[in-house]
Amino acid sequence: MVHRDRLSNRGGQPAVGAVPRSRLGYYYLCAFVVAAVLLGGGTQKGLWTVFALELAVLPLWFMAFSKAGERLARLPLFLFGLVGVLFAIQLVPIGAEILVAGVGPEWGLGRYGLSTDVGRTLDSAIVFATLAVVFLAASRLSTADHHRMVALILLAALLQGLMALIQFSSSRPLPVDILPYSPTAGTFANRNHFAALLFIAVPLLIWQMELIGRRRLVFALLPLILILQFAGGSGAGVGITVVLSFIAYLILATKTARGRWLAGGLVLVGSVALVFAWGRLIGEVSDSPIDRLVIAQTTLKAIGAYFPLGSGFGSFVHIYPQFAEASQIVSRFINHAHNEYLELALEGGWPAIGAVLIYFGLLVANLPAALGSKLKMAALLAIIFVLVHSGVDYPLRTMAIGVVFAVLNGIYFSTAPARKHRRTRE
């Protein structure tokens, strides 16, 4: 009997080499994720690479809400709806002066709505919608498709690592004219975000090697990742990689006392290397006007002024200079708070912080369902450490990291039943 989802020729017979229609969406999602990792490393607004990815995601809406695949997780859908309402409220085109007469910026009200920068808020809404549809599409995949998706993410991370090695070993910057920005590590404009991709790969790599029965290979690959982190010069990336390698190996791979000793030795070597290289990794002096602590203090002042509704998503670049002291006005442009939670508190107010807390609650609530799947636990570890990194940087503001983060959440919250796979050495 011919399957309905197979393409056929005019005679009604399945075409040779035809691809089931239900699989076309999956292949498109795979291509989109790889393209996002390779092209989404910019941090500036208005990049053609980001615009191209936002357009390319449109066909995934059909996959996200099609009848094929696993059912959608309801709780994340509720959270998406809540965030969508926050964006809608900020974009309401009703003058704040009409709504609340005589109220200043302390209520977080712009002249034409709740957002003080409607254009950037709309741009942030489009980015959020892009990541949301990637999450929904990934959450509807089967367990086997999740396995293949992880392999593709690791492959894309490998390509980024190889490009970074060439860059770090070169005596001069490599010209990459195709990108609308200057890459500093792979195709990433920010080395800290390149570091985030590397430590995301750590638990996925450990899980993959355990699945195919190549556990010992982990002790050859993890040091390579650590060397790349040192070469990139990200202190947070090195520290997270060391800690995450130890935790991930304990949870995903170790079954014997010998394995625990090996994991302990790995974290010991990494910690010693981190101690001796810490001075080189920290490039900013403590009293620098662009120090993260100073930026955080200034952002807190702005949060107090725009409490409780926020200044509007994406408006940080316009709000921050209003509260910066004269000594903080330097040649380097401060485009983010280097603390995702403070920036969300400023831009979205307490409603945005409430959404973040709900998300944390969903991660905990889904833990019992994830305990039976090591892949979901690997995804959870990567998610947690991205959230930790977001406390000192803004990795999720980069499309490459945002898309991978959305896929990992799709895997973690997927309703697909966990299946045991036999080890293979293919």
C-alpha positions in Angstrom: 0.0 0.0 0.0 1.3 3.4 -0.9 1.8 5.8 2.0 -0.2 9.0 1.5 2.7 11.3 2.4 4.9 10.1 -0.4 5.2 12.1 -3.5 3.9 10.3 -6.6 4.1 10.6 -10.4 1.1 11.0 -12.7 0.4 7.3 -12.7 -0.2 7.3 -9.0 2.9 5.3 -8.2 5.4 6.6 -5.7 8.2 8.5 -7.4 11.7 7.0 -7.3 13.6 8.5 -4.4 10.6 10.5 -3.3 10.6 12.2 0.1 7.5 12.0 2.3 5.9 15.4 2.7 5.9 15.0 6.5 9.8 14.9 6.3 10.2 18.0 4.1 9.6 20.2 7.1 12.1 18.3 9.2 14.8 18.7 6.5 14.0 22.3 6.2 14.3 22.8 9.9 17.7 21.1 9.9 18.9 23.4 7.1 17.6 26.4 8.9 19.4 25.5 12.2 22.7 25.0 10.5 22.3 28.2 8.6 21.5 30.1 11.8 24.6 28.7 13.6 26.8 29.7 10.7 25.3 33.0 9.7 23.7 34.3 12.9 26.7 35.3 14.8 26.2 39.1 14.5 25.1 41.3 17.4 24.1 44.5 15.6 20.7 45.5 14.6 19.7 45.6 10.9 22.0 42.9 9.6 20.9 41.3 6.4 21.9 37.9 7.8 19.3 38.2 10.6 16.7 39.5 8.2 17.3 36.5 5.9 16.9 34.1 8.8 13.7 35.8 9.9 12.3 35.4 6.4 13.6 31.8 6.1 11.7 30.8 9.2 8.3 31.5 7.7 7.8 28.0 6.2 8.4 26.5 9.6 5.1 27.9 10.8 3.4 25.2 8.8 5.5 22.5 10.4 4.9 23.9 13.9 1.1 23.8 13.7 0.7 20.9 11.3 -1.2 17.7 12.4 1.8 15.5 11.8 4.3 14.9 14.6 4.1 14.9 18.4 1.5 17.1 20.2 2.5 20.5 21.3 3.5 21.0 25.0 0.7 23.2 26.5 2.7 24.9 29.3 5.3 26.5 27.0 2.5 27.6 24.7 0.9 29.4 27.6 4.2 31.2 28.3 4.5 32.2 24.6 1.0 33.6 24.7 1.9 35.6 27.8 5.0 37.1 26.2 3.0 37.8 23.1 0.6 39.8 25.2 3.5 41.8 26.7 4.7 42.7 23.2 1.1 43.6 22.2 0.6 45.9 25.2 3.9 47.7 24.6 2.9 48.3 21.0 -0.5 49.7 21.7 -0.7 52.9 19.6 -2.5 55.0 22.2 -0.8 58.0 23.6 0.4 57.5 27.1 -0.3 61.2 27.7 -4.0 60.4 27.1 -4.0 57.3 29.2 -2.3 58.8 32.2 -2.1 62.6 32.3 0.9 64.1 33.9 2.8 60.8 34.4 6.5 60.7 33.6 9.0 58.0 32.7 8.8 56.5 36.2 5.7 54.7 34.9 7.5 53.3 31.9 5.2 55.1 29.4 6.4 56.4 26.1 4.7 59.2 24.1 2.8 56.9 21.8 2.5 53.8 23.9 4.1 51.7 26.6 7.3 51.4 24.5 9.7 54.3 24.2 11.1 52.8 21.0 8.3 51.2 19.0 10.6 50.3 16.1 13.1 48.3 18.2 10.2 46.7 20.2 8.7 45.5 16.9 12.1 44.2 15.9 12.4 42.3 19.2 8.9 40.8 18.7 9.9 39.5 15.3 13.1 37.9 16.7 11.0 36.3 19.5 8.5 35.0 17.0 11.4 33.4 15.0 12.7 31.6 18.1 9.2 30.6 19.2 8.4 28.9 15.9 11.8 27.1 15.9 10.9 25.8 19.4 7.5 24.6 18.3 8.8 22.9 15.2 11.6 21.2 17.2 9.2 20.1 20.0 7.1 18.2 17.4 10.0 16.0 16.2 10.4 12.3 17.2 13.1 11.1 19.4 15.1 9.8 16.5 14.9 13.2 14.8 16.1 14.8 17.9 19.2 12.6 17.8 19.9 13.7 14.3 19.3 17.3 15.1 21.9 17.1 17.9 24.4 15.6 15.5 23.8 18.5 13.1 24.3 21.1 15.9 27.6 19.4 16.9 28.7 19.4 13.2 27.9 23.1 12.9 29.8 23.8 16.2 32.8 21.8 14.8 32.8 24.0 11.6 32.8 27.1 13.8 35.6 25.7 15.9 37.7 24.9 12.8 37.2 28.4 11.4 38.1 29.9 14.8 41.3 27.8 14.9 42.4 29.3 11.6 41.6 32.8 12.8 43.4 32.4 16.1 46.5 31.0 14.4 46.6 33.8 11.8 48.8 36.8 12.3 46.1 39.2 10.8 42.3 39.2 10.7 40.8 37.1 8.0 38.7 39.1 5.5 35.2 37.7 5.3 33.4 40.0 2.9 30.2 38.0 2.7 29.2 38.9 6.3 27.9 42.4 7.2 30.1 42.5 10.3 33.7 41.7 11.3 33.9 38.1 12.8 36.3 37.6 15.6 35.8 33.9 16.3 34.4 31.7 13.6 31.6 33.7 12.2 30.8 35.2 15.6 31.3 39.0 16.1 31.5 38.4 19.9 34.0 35.9 21.2 31.9 35.3 24.4 29.0 34.1 22.2 31.3 31.8 20.3 32.3 30.5 23.8 28.6 29.9 24.6 28.3 27.7 21.5 31.3 25.7 22.6 30.0 25.0 26.1 26.6 24.2 24.8 28.3 21.5 22.7 29.8 19.9 25.8 26.8 17.9 27.3 25.6 17.1 23.8 29.0 15.7 22.9 29.2 13.6 26.0 25.7 12.3 25.3 26.6 11.5 21.7 29.8 9.7 22.6 28.0 7.7 25.2 25.3 6.7 22.7 27.7 5.4 20.1 30.0 3.7 22.7 32.9 6.1 22.4 33.1 7.3 25.9 36.9 7.5 26.0 36.9 9.8 23.0 35.4 12.4 25.3 38.7 12.9 27.1 40.3 13.7 23.8 37.6 16.1 22.5 36.9 18.1 25.7 40.5 19.3 26.1 40.2 20.6 22.5 37.1 22.6 23.4 38.9 23.9 26.4 41.9 25.0 24.3 39.5 26.8 22.0 38.0 28.5 24.9 41.4 29.7 26.2 42.3 30.9 22.7 39.1 32.8 22.5 39.9 34.6 25.8 36.4 34.2 27.4 36.8 33.8 31.1 33.2 32.9 31.6 33.4 30.4 28.7 36.4 28.7 30.2 34.9 28.5 33.7 31.6 27.2 32.5 33.2 24.6 30.2 35.2 23.2 33.1 32.3 23.0 35.5 29.8 21.8 32.9 32.2 19.1 31.6 32.4 17.6 35.1 28.7 17.8 35.8 27.7 16.5 32.4 30.1 13.6 32.6 28.8 12.6 36.0 25.2 12.7 34.9 25.4 11.4 31.4 28.3 9.0 31.2 29.8 7.8 34.5 28.7 4.4 35.8 31.8 3.3 37.7 34.2 4.7 40.3 36.9 4.9 37.6 34.7 7.1 35.5 34.1 9.4 38.5 37.9 9.6 39.0 38.4 10.5 35.4 35.8 13.2 35.6 37.4 14.6 38.7 40.8 14.6 37.0 39.3 16.5 34.1 37.9 19.3 36.2 41.1 19.4 38.3 43.3 19.9 35.2 40.9 22.5 33.8 40.7 24.4 37.1 44.5 24.5 37.4 44.8 25.8 33.8 42.1 28.4 34.6 43.9 29.7 37.7 47.2 30.2 35.8 45.5 31.8 32.8 43.0 34.0 34.7 45.1 37.1 34.5 45.2 36.9 30.7 41.5 36.2 30.4 40.4 39.2 32.3 41.0 42.1 29.9 39.0 44.8 31.8 40.3 46.4 35.0 37.9 46.7 37.9 37.7 50.5 37.7 37.0 50.6 34.0 33.9 52.7 33.0 32.7 49.8 30.9 33.1 47.3 33.7 30.0 45.0 34.1 29.5 46.0 37.7 29.3 49.7 36.7 26.9 48.9 33.8 24.7 46.9 36.2 24.5 49.8 38.7 23.6 52.2 36.0 21.0 49.8 34.6 19.4 49.5 38.1 19.0 53.3 38.2 17.1 53.1 34.9 15.0 50.2 36.1 13.9 52.3 39.1 12.9 55.2 36.8 10.8 53.0 34.5 9.3 50.8 37.2 7.0 48.8 36.9 6.2 48.5 33.2 9.6 49.0 31.6 10.8 51.1 28.8 10.0 48.8 25.9 11.8 45.7 24.6 14.9 46.7 22.6 15.1 50.3 24.0 18.2 49.7 26.2 20.5 51.6 23.8 18.4 54.7 24.1 17.6 54.5 27.8 21.0 53.7 29.2 22.9 56.9 28.2 20.3 59.0 30.0 21.4 57.5 33.3 25.2 57.1 32.6 27.5 59.4 34.4 30.0 61.6 32.4 32.9 59.3 33.3 31.0 56.4 31.6 30.8 58.1 28.2 33.6 56.4 26.4 34.5 55.5 22.8 33.1 52.0 23.1 29.3 51.8 22.6 27.4 50.0 25.4 24.6 48.3 23.5 23.5 45.8 26.2 23.6 45.5 30.0 25.8 42.3 29.9 23.1 40.9 32.2 20.1 39.6 30.4 17.9 39.7 33.5 18.6 43.3 34.3 18.1 44.3 30.7 14.7 42.5 30.7 13.8 44.2 33.9 14.5 47.5 32.3 12.8 46.9 29.0 9.9 44.7 30.1 9.4 45.7 33.7 8.1 43.2 36.3 5.8 41.5 33.8 9.0 40.4 31.9 10.6 39.2 35.1 7.4 37.3 35.9 7.6 35.6 32.5 11.2 34.6 33.3 10.2 33.1 36.7 7.4 31.2 35.0 9.9 29.8 32.5 12.2 28.7 35.4 9.2 27.0 37.0 8.4 25.1 33.8 12.0 23.8 33.6 11.6 22.4 37.1 8.1 21.1 36.5 9.2 19.2 33.4 12.2 17.6 35.2 10.4 14.3 36.3 9.4 13.7 32.7 12.9 14.3 31.5 14.7 12.0 33.9 14.1 9.0 31.7 15.9 10.5 28.8 19.6 11.3 28.9 19.2 13.5 25.8 16.7 15.7 27.6 19.1 15.9 30.5 21.9 16.9 28.2 19.6 19.6 26.7 18.7 20.8 30.2 22.3 21.1 31.3 23.1 23.2 28.2 20.0 25.3 28.9 20.9 25.9 32.5 24.4 27.1 31.7 23.2 29.4 28.9 20.9 30.9 31.6 23.9 31.2 33.9 26.0 32.8 31.2 23.2 35.3 30.6 23.8 36.7 34.0 27.1 38.1 32.8 26.5 38.5 29.1 23.8 38.5 26.4 24.3 35.3 24.4 20.6 34.9 23.6 20.6 38.3 21.8 22.7 36.5 19.1 20.5 34.6 16.5 22.9 31.6 16.4 22.7 31.0 20.1 19.0 31.9 20.3 18.1 29.3 17.6 20.2 26.5 19.3 18.6 27.5 22.6 15.1 27.2 21.1 16.0 23.7 19.7 17.3 22.5 23.1 14.1 23.7 24.7 12.1 21.9 22.0 13.9 18.7 22.9 13.5 19.2 26.6 9.8 20.0 26.5 9.0 17.5 23.7 6.2 15.1 24.4 7.8 12.4 22.3 8.3 9.3 24.4 11.9 8.4 25.3 13.1 5.3 23.5 16.1 3.2 24.3 18.6 2.9 21.5 21.2 0.3 21.0 24.8 1.4 20.9 26.3 1.5 17.5 29.8 2.0 16.3 28.8 3.1 12.8 
